Amino acid sequence: MEQRITLITLGVKNLQRSRDFYINTFGWKPLETSNESIVFFQLNGIQLALFPQESLADDAGVPADGNGFRGFSLAHNVRSEKEVYELVASLEAKGVTVLKQPEKVFWGGYSSYIADPDDNLWEIAYNPFMPLDASGNTESIH
């Protein structure tokens, strides 16, 4: 299997609420392939999809009652500590729940955690060991 992720799908409780969050709060643009049943966003080389939680669970053949910590987070890396602070302050001003204020972290970076409307964890981070190219993609370090 090739080392690649092409799509991350988040099961959401209220598709319209989550759609509005990602469009109005994050400022993302949905793809034209989105419709009333699913929303797609083009990211750096992959896509993020929002899909009703019940429908996603049904598609996977698993119970839809999952709650609590899901064992993963999504990350949005930026190029400086200042960018972390400014982005988190901007999101907080828009009503986003900040779970951890920006701070220096044990691994040498600077990070914060926020939650989307379905309590998915988003880390907003500056990682000095993970440089970003001009497009915001991670650069390979050999």
Beta strands, then each sheet from edge to edge (+ up, - down):
strand 1: 7-12
strand 2: 39-42
strand 3: 47-52
strand 4: 74-78
strand 5: 97-104
strand 6: 110-115
strand 7: 121-126
sheet 1: 1+ 3+ 2-
sheet 2: 4+ 7+ 6- 5+
end
